Amino acid sequence: MIDATLFSIDDEETAERNLKPAKHAKLTSVHPNVPPFVSLLDEFEKAIDGKPAHLPTFEDGLATQRVLEAIGYVA
């Protein structure tokens, strides 16, 4: 994992922020479909740790399936 320091301009002329890539970021170069899955893993980890996470719900999946059916998409 690579640690980086970001310097940004603010009212005092400088601020430092330590940045770390997502835990699973190294997997993103494996396949083009991996980045969305990696984001999902990161959100799932947040939810397990009790932190706010943006995870798709059953209702989200159902709405997606209805849209796919309406446009005649066949996998």
N, C-alpha and C positions, 0 to 999 in steps of 0.2 A: 504494500500500500504506500502511496506517495502522499506526504504531507506538504502543504503549500501555504504560504502566507500571502494574503491579498492586501495590497495597499490601496486605499481609496481616499479621495479628497472629501473633506467635510469642513465645518466652520473653523476647526483648529488646524486645518491644512493637512492632517494625516490621521489615519486610523488603521489599525491592523486587525485582521480577522484570520483566524486559523481555519483552513478548509481541509476536509478529508473527503475523498471520493466515497461514493456509496459502497457498502460492504461487498456487494456482488458486481461492481463495475467491471472487474477484469473479465467477466463472462460475456460482456457485450460484443467482443470481437469474434466470438465463435460462430454466430449465425445471425442473419438479419432479423429474425423473429425473436431473438433473445432479449434485446433491450426492454420491450414492454413486459416480458416475463420477469426480468430482473427488478423492474420498478414494482411489480406486484409483490415480489419476495421482500423488498424493502418495506413496503407498506404492511405486509403481513407480520413482519418482525416488530414493527412499531405497535401494532395491535396487541401482539403477545406481551410486549413490555408495558402495556397499559397506556401508551401514548396515543394521541389522536392520529388516526390513519384514514386514508381515502381508499377504501376497498369497495369493489363492486358488490352489490347486493343481489339476492335472488331476483328481485324485481327488475334490476338493471339487465340481468341475463335474459329474463323473459321478454322484456321490451326489445332487446336486440334480436332475439329469435323471431319475434313478430315482424320486425322490419325486414329481416332476411327472407322470411316467408312471403311477405307482401311484394318484394321485388323479384321473387322467383329464384333466389340464390340457392344453388345446390353445391355442397362441398364435395 
